[in-house]
Amino acid sequence: MINATSFILESKTELLSTFRSKGFVIPATLFPCLFYLFFGIVFSHHDSHNYMFINYLIFAMIGPALFSFGVNVALEKQNGWLVLKQLSPVSPYQYLLAKCVSATAFSLLVACLMSLLALFSGVSLTLAQWVLVVILALVGTFPLCMLGLIVGLSVSAKAAPAVVNLIYLPLSLLSGLWLPITVFPEGMQWFAWLLPTFHISQLALTIIDGALGFPLYWHLVVLTGQTLLLFLIAKAKFKRA
């Protein structure tokens, strides 16, 4: 059971810890914004501004989810903090939810910065579309939080940043977040269906009628199944940690 007061304090601690870590905050903020500035604005065609913004926004918002869990949990495991958390009367779900709150808050910060760039790049979304895209991207960070947790519980603190990057960058590319997957060979296009980020992207792109045209429920069913599978794996590994 989650105690509300304890959960608020846990979330506050996670937020302060995250935002005080300059080695995490600066790269996680600037890297996706610069990426979007160069490849989503400067070198993109005028007609694709909405499409590029949505995909690069998802790319920016899943980063904190992966790194916050993948790297921080590996560090806490190495320092013995994770063991103390598991031995304490605090619910493990409270610990994980507090990390989700921290990752969500940071993702929202990055979304605000990306949106400021988008305002000057010809993006023409209505306020309702803008809000819906951000909400979908936020919901889509949950399976990435679970994936990051699996990484953090599986590798050492030294290896975690490299492993997360090896997941984050190829995952973004192969999901069509940087380039439309239609430019890839057919086999790679079908491989995208195995990636949660592809389904998050397709759900968000339906807002501007920019998706590939597959039934919406397919993306919802596959993404829900992938999220549940990652959650069960993360839960099992957390109990064994």
Buried (B, 14 or more C-beta within 10 A) or exposed (E): EEEEEBBEBBBEEBBEBBBEBEEBBEEBBEBBBEBBBEBBBEEBEEEBBBBBBBBBBBBBBBBBBBBBBBBBBBBBBEEEEBEEBEEEEBBBEBBBBBBBBBBBBBBBBBBEBBBEBBEEBBBEBEEEBBEBBBEBBBBBBBBBBBBBBBBBBBBEBEEBBEBBBEBBEEBBBBBBBBBBBEEBEEEEBEBBBEBBBBBBBBBBBBBBEBBBEEEEEEBEEBBEEBBEEBBEBBBEBBEEB
